Amino acid sequence: MAESKYGKCIKTGLIIDIPHYTGKSVLAHNGELDADCSIGYHCITKPMSFDHPHSHKFPEMLCFIGGNPEDVTDFGAEIDFTLGGEKHTITSTAVVSIPSGVKHCPIVFKKVEKPLVFLEISLTRIWKPPRRPPKKKPDKK
């Protein structure tokens, strides 16, 4: 059988389990897309947060999309999002375009009445999580 010219462009096997999300995620953070782009597609069904402010050396888009595939505007969530030190509240389907070098987080999913999609698109081939701040030492009493 002749080798396909573009078959290599179809990527499979990107499905993983990430404990703090619901169901399966699609994740390509390690160059799997053969492009200067990485993605993470996750389902959120309960309140949660990403607490540590950080920045990246590349632009990033964070998409908050209603989980009903027939109506992505069917959005039942309230999300507090901090961008460049400014706190914003998201209550409808939105894309946050984060310029390179701009600090963002915390992201607090305060109210989640129905499933929503959290899609991260980063303009980098390899995406590594930001360094976590050191753990606080317990107060001595």
N, C-alpha and C positions, 0 to 999 in steps of 0.2 A: 504494500500500500504506500502511496506517495505521502511524503511528510507534508503536513499542513503549514502554510506560510504564517497564519495568524492564530493557530490553535494555542500557542503559548500565551496569548493575550487573555485567555479565559482562565481565571484563577478560581480554584476550589480549595477546600480544606482550610478555610480561614475561620471556621466556627470554633469557638471555645466557650467554656464556662468560666465566668468571673463571679465569685460568691456574692458580692454586694449588689449585683444586678439581677433582674428576673429573667429566667430563660437563658437562651444562648446569645452570645455576642458574636459579631463579625469583627475581626481585628487584623489589621495589617500595619504593624509598626516597625518591622524589621526589613524593609526593602522588598517585601513579597510582591508589590505592585509593579516593580521595575519602572518606577516613576518618582519624581521628586514630590511625592505626596504620600501621606499615610492616613488611615481612617480607623475609627472605632465606632461601631453601631451597637447601641445598648438599649434595653427596655427598662423603664423605671415604673414601678407600681406602688412605691411607698416612700414616705419622707426619708431623706438622706442628705448628706452634705459632703462637699470637698472643701476642707477648711484652710489649706495652706496656700497663702498668696505666693505666686511665682510668675516668672516670665519665660519666654522662649526666644531663641535667636531666629525665629521664623514666624510668619503669619499663621494664625490658626482661626478656624471658623467653628463655633459651637452652635449646633442646631438643636432647637427644642421643638419637637413636632408632635402633634396629636397622634395617638396610636391607632386611630381608625383609618385603615388604608383607603377607604372610600371617601373620607373627609378629613384630611390632615389638619383642618382648622378646628376640629372637635377636640378642644384642649381643656382638660379639667385639672389644671395645676397652677400653683403659685410658687414662683422661684425668685429668690433674692440672689442677684448676681453683682459682684463687685468687680469693677473694671477701672483700672487706673485710680483706685481709691474712691471712686464714686459708686454708691449703691443704687442699683436699678431693680425694679420688680417686673418680672415677666409673667403675664397672665394670658398670653395668646401665642400661637405658633410664631417663632422668631429665629433669626440667625444673628449671632453676635460675631462680628468680624474683629478679631483682635490683632492689631498691628504687632510686628516684631518688637520685642523689648518691653511691651506694656504689661505691667503686673495685673493679674486677675486672680479671683477667688477671694473670699469664699464663694462657693455656689451652694445655696441652701434650697433644697426642694422642700418647701414648708408644707405645702398641701398637694396631695396627689389623689384626685378622685377617680381617675381612670388611667390606664396605661398611656405612657408617652414614650417617644423615641428620643434618645439623646445621641446625636451624631456628631462626632468630632472629626474635622478635616484639617490636617496640618500640612503645610507646604514644606515638607522635608521627607526625605527618603527613609530616615531612621528617626523614630520618636522614642525618647527615653523619658520616664517619669521624672519630674523635678526632684531634686534632693529633698528629703524630709528634714525638717528642723530637728535638732537633737532633742531627745526626750527630756522632759523636765524632771529634775530630781525632786523627790518628795521633800516637803518642808519638815525640818527637824523641830520637834516640840519639846 
